[in-house]
Each structure stands twice: as C-alpha cells, then as structure tokens.
Amino acid sequence: MIKPRDRRLCADRREVGELAEQLEHLSFICEGDPPDRYLFSFTAEGLGPSSDGGVDRRTEHQVACYLHLDYPRHAPLLVWQTPIFHPNILGPDRHGAVCLGSWSASESLADLCRRLIDLATWRSFSLTDALNADAGRWAAERGMRPGSRVEEALADA
C-alpha cells in the first residue's frame, strides 16, 4: 500500500518533469525514493549584487528544495544557492532564505517552481516586511511594482 505522502511526492516529481519539458530554461536534479530533495536551476532575467556593491543583471539561478515530513501541509524548505538581489530572498551569503508568502497544501511543486521564477524575475514580490531590507528600499525608491521590468529598474540605478 502506497502512503499518501509517497503518492504526493511521486506526483510532484512527475509534474516537475513535465514542467521542465515545457520550459527549456528550467532543469532539476532530485534525490530520494520517492524524491524529497531537489536542486532547481533556471535561467531568468533577475538581479544580483555587483562586484562594486551595486546591483546588476543576473540570469542564472539555483534553489535547493527539501520536502520535509510536514510537506505539503507546510511549505517546503527553500535555500537560494546563487547570488540574488530581491526583497523576499536572501543570497547564499545570508543563508539563502526565501519568503514565499502564503502557502496552500494544494500547491504543487511545479506551481512552486513557477513562483520561484516569478520571484527571480520580479514579477512577484512584496515590500512589506522584506527579508532583504536593502533590496526593499532599492525597489521602493524606484517605485517598482510586481511585474516591473528589470531593465527599467537598472536604467534608474
């Protein structure tokens, strides 16, 4: 008899595989039987810290994801692995925390991948209680709103 958790993990693996086939810029590796650890890699226009202390374009992103025993009742544990400049994400130098906002047990791992891409590209963010206060201030000073274009924000920098 298959446990409900194992059935969910198998469904998530299948759906993430289907999403990666649809989105050429998304790939992943996973571990476990059924998989409960993932490393998502994707290419998307985002922002990262520059070597001079400013902000620059960043297109390569990686996020580690652990589906703990309380998943899917509680959001997966996420750790951003690559440098990023975003109000709701801390870079790896600050432990890579990710603030997703609300989470629902009905949300699939493929849905989560879409949300991560939306965060990286600034299609989604919240300035309320920002994890990265510097990025929050930077975005507020430029009047950025969810869906703002990264290029426009950099032109104002």
Phi, psi and omega in degrees: 000130181274131178290149178304320179299315180296321178298317179296315180298321178293319178296319178298317180299315180297314182293323177294321177299318178295319179296317180296328175291326180283321184255103184296342182270004180244132173220167181201159167234151181220159180226154176107160179223095000286162185299132175228004177227131182227152167235110180267135175234134178208156177253124180199144182289109179223198181234151176213167178290141177267166182294337181267011179090000178267209181235140182218168176297145174218128183244340182259127183227146174221138180225126173273141184224128177241125179265088184294177184294337178271002174283136011263005179300326177239150182302149175299158173277123183241140175225115178288127188261346184242154179302139180207152176237106186201141182296335185253011182221136172259141178290172182298335177291346178237034174076003170067025181297146179232127175259109181276340189085220183288153179222140177235140179300339180280350179287131181272169176294326175296319176300319179298318178301317178299320179296320179297318177296318178297323176295310183301326183267003180068017172288339180221130172190164177226134178268353178286120178055051183297138174294315179258096184299324179297315179294323178297314178297315181302314181293318180295319180298332181262002180066029182292144177231156176309132183096355178301147179276132181302320182300318180295320180294320179291328179296330180276350185287000000 
